[in-house]
Amino acid sequence: MNQIPLTATGAERLRAELKDLKYVKRPIVIEAIAVAREHGDLKENAEYHAAREEQGFMEGRIAEIEAALSNAQIIDVTKLSQNDRVVFGCTVDLIDIESEAQVSYQIVGDIEADINECRIAISSPIARALIGKEEGEDVSVQAPAGVREYEITAIHYQ
């Protein structure tokens, strides 16, 4: 099976989420199912069906995290040969050339990507355009809204 790239920090976040799901949230849902069963007829018991649905989502997420961790190639960015180029796991500071808006993104594995935390997937168009580039270079990114131009202002390896 193919290995999934994952930053060391991302692996720790996934392990923490997995621990929370298994040892905190799973027992709560199991208890909710038991309480709902006590209410009688399961066919028309909305609480029971909601708890079972929540359990299904949670078990799916547990399986997803376990599979990702078992197939992960954990990469410690601080130990990479950096060469002042954009590589997996680094954080890149960019300026949008048109709007002059500044933004920073960390390039991470697909499962740990979270745009709200400024972590973008290695498979995203902007990450693919940035990989291998150096500080000071301009980068064109084909986005759904059209071509965007960025200048790389800094690269951080932490």
C-alpha positions in Angstrom: 0.0 0.0 0.0 1.2 3.5 -0.7 2.6 5.5 2.2 0.9 8.7 3.2 3.1 11.7 4.0 2.5 13.1 7.4 4.3 15.7 9.4 5.5 14.7 12.9 3.2 17.3 14.4 0.3 16.1 12.3 0.9 12.5 13.5 0.8 13.7 17.1 -2.5 15.5 16.5 -4.0 12.4 14.9 -2.9 10.2 17.8 -4.4 12.7 20.3 -7.7 12.7 18.3 -7.7 8.9 18.1 -7.2 8.6 21.9 -10.0 11.1 22.5 -12.4 9.2 20.2 -11.6 5.8 21.6 -11.4 6.6 25.3 -13.6 9.6 25.8 -16.2 9.9 23.1 -16.8 6.2 22.3 -17.9 5.4 25.9 -20.3 8.4 25.9 -22.0 7.3 22.7 -22.2 3.7 24.0 -23.9 5.0 27.2 -26.3 7.1 25.1 -27.3 4.1 23.1 -27.9 2.1 26.3 -30.0 4.8 27.8 -32.0 5.2 24.5 -32.7 1.4 24.4 -34.3 1.7 27.9 -36.9 4.0 26.4 -38.6 1.1 24.7 -39.5 0.6 21.0 -36.4 1.0 18.9 -38.3 1.5 15.6 -39.6 4.9 16.7 -36.9 5.9 19.1 -35.2 9.0 17.6 -32.6 9.2 20.4 -31.5 5.6 19.7 -31.2 6.2 15.9 -29.2 9.5 16.5 -26.8 7.8 18.9 -26.3 4.9 16.5 -25.7 7.3 13.6 -23.1 9.2 15.7 -21.5 5.9 16.6 -21.2 5.1 12.9 -19.5 8.4 12.1 -17.1 8.0 15.0 -16.2 4.4 14.2 -15.5 5.5 10.6 -13.2 8.3 11.7 -11.4 5.9 14.1 -10.8 3.5 11.2 -9.7 6.4 8.9 -7.1 7.7 11.5 -5.9 4.2 12.3 -5.4 3.4 8.6 -3.6 6.7 8.0 -1.3 6.2 10.9 -0.5 2.6 9.9 0.4 3.7 6.4 2.1 7.0 7.3 5.5 8.1 6.3 6.2 10.5 9.2 8.5 13.3 8.1 10.2 15.6 10.6 10.7 18.8 8.8 13.5 20.0 11.1 15.7 17.1 9.9 15.2 17.6 6.2 17.9 19.0 3.9 16.3 22.4 3.4 18.3 24.0 0.6 16.1 27.2 1.0 13.5 25.6 -1.1 9.8 24.9 -0.4 9.5 21.2 0.7 6.8 19.1 2.4 6.2 20.3 5.9 7.6 23.8 5.6 5.7 27.0 6.2 5.6 29.5 3.3 4.9 33.2 3.6 3.3 34.6 0.4 2.1 37.9 -0.9 -0.7 37.9 -3.4 0.8 40.1 -6.2 -2.6 41.5 -7.3 -4.1 42.3 -3.9 -0.9 42.5 -1.8 -2.6 40.3 0.9 -0.2 38.4 3.0 -0.8 34.7 3.9 1.2 31.8 5.4 0.6 28.2 4.6 2.2 25.0 6.0 2.3 22.2 3.4 1.1 19.0 5.0 -0.4 15.6 4.2 -3.9 15.3 2.9 -5.4 13.9 6.1 -3.9 16.7 8.3 -4.9 19.6 6.0 -7.1 22.3 7.6 -7.4 25.6 5.8 -8.7 27.3 9.0 -5.3 26.5 10.5 -3.5 27.5 7.3 -2.4 23.9 6.7 -2.8 23.0 3.0 -2.6 19.5 1.5 0.5 18.6 -0.6 -2.0 17.6 -3.3 -3.6 21.1 -3.5 -2.9 23.2 -6.6 -1.1 25.9 -4.6 1.2 23.4 -2.8 2.1 21.7 -6.0 3.0 25.1 -7.5 5.1 26.0 -4.5 7.1 22.8 -4.1 10.8 23.3 -5.2 10.5 27.1 -5.4 12.8 29.5 -3.5 12.3 32.7 -1.5 11.8 35.7 -3.8 10.3 33.6 -6.7 6.9 34.4 -8.2 4.5 31.5 -8.5 1.4 31.2 -10.7 -1.4 29.0 -9.3 -4.4 27.8 -11.4 -7.3 28.2 -9.0 -11.0 27.7 -9.7 -11.5 31.5 -9.8 -8.6 31.8 -12.3 -4.8 32.2 -12.2 -3.4 33.7 -9.0 0.1 35.2 -8.7 2.1 35.0 -5.5 5.6 36.0 -4.4 7.4 33.8 -1.9 8.6 36.1 0.9 9.9 33.6 3.4 10.3 29.8 4.0 10.3 28.4 7.6 11.3 24.9 8.6 10.0 24.3 12.1 
